[in-house]
Amino acid sequence: MLKAYKYRINPIDEQKTLINKHLGLCRWLYNYALNKKITAYQKTQTNISRFALQAELPLLKKNPENEYIF
């Protein structure tokens, strides 16, 4: 038999803000990686691996243009 649990969270306003920032960053990063994969495939017919995209994360964080995101 399988059991399921449901939890309800009631974050305060400060926690809501942090959750929204975190989800916004996840959405931005997903769209960035997806765009990079699509562009690379259209130009060179090659796929970019997940590991190559993960290797870019430190560079994205250090880039001053992305300071408002991270």
N, C-alpha and C positions, 0 to 999 in steps of 0.2 A: 504494500500500500504506500502511496506517495502522499506526503503532507505538504501543504503550502502555508506560508506565513505572509501576512500583509502587515506592513509597518507604515505608520503615518508620521511624517516629520512636521514639526511646527517651528521653522527657523525664525529667529528674530531678524529685524531689518538688516543688521550688519551681516548676518550669515546669508541672507537672501542676496545681498550685493556680491559677496564673495562667490556664491554659487553661480550667479549670472556671469561674473567675470570669467570663471573657470570654463563654463559651457561656451562662452563666446570665444575663448582662446582655442578650445577644442574644435569648434566649428571653423574658425579661421585656418587652423593648421591642417585640418582635413581637406578643405577646399584648396589650400596652397599645394598640398601633395598631389591631389587629384589633377589639378591644372598642370603641374609639372609632368606627371606621367602622360597625360593626354598630349601635351605639346611635344614631348620627346618621341612619342610613338608616331605622331603625324609627320615630324621632320625626318626621323631616322629609322622608323619601323623597329625600334628596340624598346624593351620594357625597362623601367627603372625598378630596381629591387627595393624591398622594404628596408634593407640594411643600408642602402645608399641614401635613402631619405632620412633614416635615423641618424646617419653620420652628419647630415646637414644641420641638425638641431642646434649644436653648439655655435655654429656659424650664424644661424638666424638670431640667436640670443645676443651675440656680440655686435650684430649689425645695428648702428645707431638709427637707421630708418625704422626698425622694428621695436624701438624702445617703448613706444606707447602700448604695444601689444603684450610684451613680457614684462 
